[in-house]
Every structure is written in structure tokens, then in C-alpha cells.
């Protein structure tokens, strides 16, 4: 790829998640219910040469536009949705599941059309049959949906049109015009060969096959970019985002070089719903005030997570935050107190046990290394909090520390047993302990449990306090004295 034409994800830094809690996104489109019936198929029917499946479990999931809204809510954003269901049990179940996830539903229960439902019969992880229940929507259905959507639009920061070609968005142009009049960005997940109905949207997100169905085959990167820019200009779009599977994503904007992102997935298990995740993360990021480039970078990262899951799935805020931290190199190592609190929150969301220890760690010796290795075995994550330089001087006297705080932190961060290193300015780490509330507080040296600073606090919420001896009978003060006397 020509470096003058495209840029990579390394050019856009995502150090932390957007403020998704401030984002309000309205999704309008084809809602459906995905149903899965699981069971064993151990014999052939005597009535016909087909397997008999004895159903042992079933599962319902929001699908189509409903899955987009579910993904948005999972990120912590305020999601609302407008769509057409039937006046039936499937429609009630779809609304119940979305409402339970925090999605505000503006559904029209059509007396003429059933809720679009896809029933999959699965045995031993193999899909044997899919049964679709759907019927074309009437003009009256679409007209009522338009009224519902327009009434909800004023409470949104971003509008998403999720088109699965079922007919809910036959009046897409009216929604786009209304959003533009209110200066609300519009993101469209398109369907079919006619993209003219999306004219004036902010960005549309076709996959490569959908894109080539409209513009023709693209044999080279230059051809893809050229045809993409022509389509973007023709449709009066601010941007065109082409999702390209294992080849990543390409974002095309007005008067800017193409922005290309390589695929992030380490293992692809199921691509179902990946497009929904891309649209959801991009929409939530834009609603939270991020740029298209940053939103696309986050969406690309989320897509790499969702394809490792089975079926339609939502990526949660903590999952995405952890991926962001790992990509930014902050999955472990030196952190500020604020960064550490977020990292601990994510670790707890994954059921991890937090161990905390503290000290000056002025000269790292064999005793420290062995002690920290023992401490790490008491949980899943080890935090080492160290006194800053002024604090060490107050505790140890003039001439200390030997090594400044940044060097001490760097050495500790390089130890395999240590996950996170943070400094504190007080003489004791009690303020930090109160914020983190570790599962285990560890102290090294010749102490009793009741002498450990912060031990009473940790015991108060049910935490554990341990005292470990330094190995090899080492002492930083003894090492310093020996050097000075030599």
C-alpha cells in the first residue's frame, strides 16, 4: 500500500475510551429476534429422511438493528431504538430483552406483519436448519415507524440507520434530511445495490462485497480508493467506511488521504454481527465527541474482539477498555493513580484477585524479587506502590533515595511478577488503599499482621493481610551502609 495514499492505525493514538456515558444514540431499522434451539440428533425420522432433534435448550437474542442498539448499550452509552415488530410473543420478547439491557424501545407493533424471527436448529455445534418468519411491511407500518423515529430524534446525538433490506427504511431519505436539519450525524449500515437512498448521510459502512456490488470489482488499492471517493462525492457523504474482513478497514473522507486499518482479530470464530459492532462503536464514539478516525480505530479494535465470539454478541465497555490499554501498552507497567483505578476496575470485571504491596524499593535486591514473586502467587494481579522521593527522604533521612522514583518504578515494572507500579506522595499508602480496596495486602519484613499499615482498613471490608519474609535476609539499608563503609 502506498504510504502517500494511506495511513495506519499507529497514526491515531487511543489512550483511553471516549466518555460513552455522555453519548445518546438512536437506532432506526430492521429489528429481528434470533432464536437458537439446541439438542441432540441421534436418529432419522421414520416420516422422512431428516434428523430428529430433541431440543434440550433454547436461547433468544436481539438481532439486526436490535443487535446494534444492544452493542451501544453494552458500551455504557444511552441507546434507543425505533423499529417495527409484530403484535406477537416474539415482539414482546425482543422488547423485554432490549429493555432489560437498558435500551429504550420505540416499537410499532404491526397488526399486519409478524416480528421478523430467525430460528436456528443446532446440534453438536452444527446448524441443521434455519426457519425465517417475516412478511413485507405495509406503507402504513413504515409511516407509523417514521413518526416514532422523528419524535425520538431530538433526544439523540447520533442517528444510526441499520438496513437489513426488510423494508423498515424505505423512507430513509426523510430521516437523513431531518437529522441533517438538526445537525445530527447519520451513520448508515447499508443494504442492496441502490445507495442513492442514503444520500446526504454522514458516513455509510458497506462491507467490501456490498461496496463492489455498487461500484464494480476493485483489483487494486488505488482502484478501491478512487471508486470509493467517487461514490462518496456522488452521494454527498462526509465519509465512506469500507469494512474488508481480514484486510481491515478503509476510511475515505473529503480532501484527506485514505485511512487504512489492518484487521485486529487474532482468531476468527464467527463473523456474525461484526458489522453491527463496528457501527455501534463508531456511533457511540462520535456521539461522545470523538473524530471519525478515532471512532474507526475503536470500531476496528472491537470488531477483532467480537469475531472471536459465537453468534451475535456485544462488546462491553470493560472489554473494549482492556483492549485499548493492551494496544497502548498500558495493560501492565507504570501507571498514574487514575489509570490504575481503571485497570483494577477492569480486572475485577474479569473476576481477578488484586494483591497490593508497598515500600521504598530504593535498591532492588534478591530479597525483593523473591518476595514479589511470592506476593504475586496470592492473586491474579500484583500492584506495587512506592514512596516518591520526598516521602523516602522523610522516612529514611538525607541521602535517600539512592535511585529517583522514575528509575525505581522502571525496574519494578520490568519484573515478571509485577503487573502495575504506582507512586504515592504520603508517608503511607492508606489513601491509595482506600481507593483500590485490594483483596490482599502484603508486607515484607519482620512485622506482625496487626503492625501492617492499612491492615485494619483491608480487614474492615473482608480483605486479607499477609506478611512475607524477604528471602536471603537482604536489606536495602544494610546494602547502602556496606557501600558507604567500603
Secondary structure, 3 states (H helix, E strand, C coil): CCCCCEECHHHCCCCCCCCHHHCEEEEEECEEEEEEEEEEEEEECCCCCCEEEEEEEEEEEEEEHHHHHHHHHHCCCEEEEEEEEECCHHHHHHHHHHHHCCCEEEEEEECCCCCCEEEEEEECCEEEEEEEECCCCCHHHHHHHHHHHHHHHCCCCEEEEECCCCCCCCCHHHHHHHHHHCCCEEEEECCCCCCHHHCCCCEECCEHHHHHHHHCCCCCHHHHHHHHHHHHHHCCCCEEEEECHHHCEEEEECCCCEEEECCCCCCCCCCCCHHHHHHHHHHHHHHCCCCHHHHHHHHHHHHHHHCCCCCCCCCCHHHHHHHHHHHCCCCCEECCHHHHHHHHHHHHHCCCCEEEEEECCCCCCHHHHHHHHHHHCCCCEEEEEEECHHHHHHHHCCCCCCCCHHHHHHHHHCCCCCCEEEEECCCCCHHHHHHHCCCEEEEECCCCHHHCCCHHHHHHCCCEEEEECCHHHCCHHHHHHHHHHC
